[in-house]
Amino acid sequence: MTADDVGDFLELMAAHGIRVWLDGGWAVDACLGSQTRPHGDLDIVIEERDVTRAAAALHGRGYEPVPRSDTRAWNFVLGDDAGRQIDFHVITLDEHGCGTYGPAENGDQYAAGALSGKGTVKDRTVDCIAPEWLVRFHTGYQVDATDWADVAALCERFAIPVPSDYARFRPGR
């Protein structure tokens, strides 16, 4: 997914009145203000009420479901023949601006503060996951060098403490 692909996707969503927040690698780059690495997909957070319209708009551009073992109603991927992929993270917003991710009984949420980020992709202002939450979301699993690059850049730029998950990547350790 190139920056132009992201821009085209955002234009399509705007044309349909659909708000999305960038998540994942593109959110990191949006917060940093420039592309730092290639991205295989575009992770988005989208409200459940907009999923049908967003999927229909993408189907009109040749996007189809990408079969994956972890596909759920609240997390799925649509891709096209050119290899572009949109990874949907579906939420339901509550009256406090928190986004419930998946069934409520799972307890997974995007806090209201997580949905407050702003960034840029090719000089376009975008909604995205806030930097401190991107760092939090990059913990609790087996992290790799790509995760470290993202987290290190965010922590340095926004004066966020480096999580202990990344101790093995820090110089002098």
Buried (B, 14 or more C-beta within 10 A) or exposed (E): BEBEBBBBBBEBBEEEEBEBBBBBBBBBBBBBEEBEEEBEBBBBBBBBEBBEBBBEBBEEEEBEEBEEEEEEEBBBBBBBEEEBBBBBBBBBBEEEEBBBBBEEEEEBBBBBEBBBBEBBBBEBEBBBBBBBBBBBBBEEEEBEEEBBBBBBBBBEEBEBEBBEBBEEBEEEE
